[in-house]
Amino acid sequence: MTTLNNGFEQDLQKAVLDDAERQLVGSRDNIVFQATQRVRGRPERYAREEDYNVEPILDSFTGAEVDRSGNSITVRWGYDHPAIKYFEFGTSDHTVEGDPVLVFEFDADEYPYLDDMFPDGTAFLPEVEVSGIEETRAIRDALHWLRREVES
């Protein structure tokens, strides 16, 4: 007959939480890492199609923060860049106004047609008309994927 020590349940709970944390954030190619990579995919595809630079937005990833309390693990992560919401939820056509002006720097070799208007590679504009962007749903879809992975 096997006898269990007094702390068996607590030891088992700790071992289960340790394993869950390792799978979520503590191992190579962990589940949270996979979810964040899924977030990158759609904005990067959209950026290639529309000639946008989304790297500053995606690079604003804050990292994963893990909180263990009692018998639960909470993992939080996010993006600091204010434009992430526009890619997630999309926008309609709109005007962006400068405060007092907007400054755009560009590589004249990459955009030679702008060189005549802005010979130094910098454009100062009071406002610009911007075409709307479709919602990517990248974060919401990555979270749905993550929930399915955790529940399976």
Sequence and secondary structure as in RCSB ss.txt:
>XXXX:A:sequence
MTTLNNGFEQDLQKAVLDDAERQLVGSRDNIVFQATQRVRGRPERYAREEDYNVEPILDSFTGAEVDRSGNSITV
RWGYDHPAIKYFEFGTSDHTVEGDPVLVFEFDADEYPYLDDMFPDGTAFLPEVEVSGIEETRAIRDALHWLRREV
ES
>XXXX:A:secstr
     TTHHHHHHHHHHHHHHIIIIISTT HHHHHHHHHHHHHHHHHHHHT   HHHHTTB   EEEEETTEEEE
E  B  TTHHHHHH   SEEEEEEEEEEEE  TTT GGGTTT TTSEEEEEEEEE       HHHHHHHHHHHHH
H 
